[in-house]
Amino acid sequence: MTNYLLDTTAIIDFLRGRKDAVDFLTKIASEGSAVGCCPINIAEVYAGMKENERQVTKKFLDSLEYYEVTRNLAELAGEYKREYAVKGITLSLSDVIIAAVTISNNLTLVTDNLRHYPMPELNIKQIEASMLLITVKPAYLRYKYIHIPQEYRSQLPGFKIPFELETDRGVFQVYIGDANLPANLSQGSMQSKNAEIRRLGEWFRAHPELKVEDKLIIEVIEPMKRYRLKIA
């Protein structure tokens, strides 16, 4: 039986009620799989928690298996960070610790952030959002972009990483931008809180019938690489 460690994003998605995450975690728990967390998850979740979320957050985290970070795990995490730094890949300390906990306990990591975990020996399960539902706002029509709600942010590539968007006007090469971000933000960053799909001027001009409060559907075809845009 497969047992799982949750990445922090998976925990947050569950607590926010994201259907894909709730359905997946409910399913594996009902099958008898152990579902766990580690100190990094707890620290990151509590750091972003609102006071009125404390009770439900604590209850959920307390329901999970707990995997401690031992001295050996800390050494392994440090080795990963050093190994990939030599290759020119910068991994966060929290991510290499989560990877070390997963590998050392023979677990499968549940995460949407595949590029944060390049270790080939790491077993990963991705919760894919099969469909993103977007409500059209006035700014979308005026400035010809689509804002991505924070709940969907992890399902799309990082800042200025090109990806394909299929539409009824053909396939567009688009990217995630944010006018409010500093100019020196590195490509691939996930720090954007106002993520916008850019390069959609032609598509919006082809749909003058589109109006505020209409619904758009973005289907995930190949995560981080290819999506499909439709008017609901």
Secondary structure, 3 states (H helix, E strand, C coil): CCCEEECHHHHHHHHCCCHHHHHHHHHHHHCCCCEEECHHHHHHHHHCCCHHHHHHHHHHHHHCEECCCCHHHHHHHHHHHHHHHHCCCCCCHHHHHHHHHHHHCCCEEECCCHHHCCCCCCEEECCCCCEEEEECCHHHHHHCCEECCHHHHHHCCCECCCEEEEECCEEEEEEEECCCCCCCCCCCCCCCCCCEEECCHHHHHCCCCCCCCCEEEEEEEECCCEEEEEEC
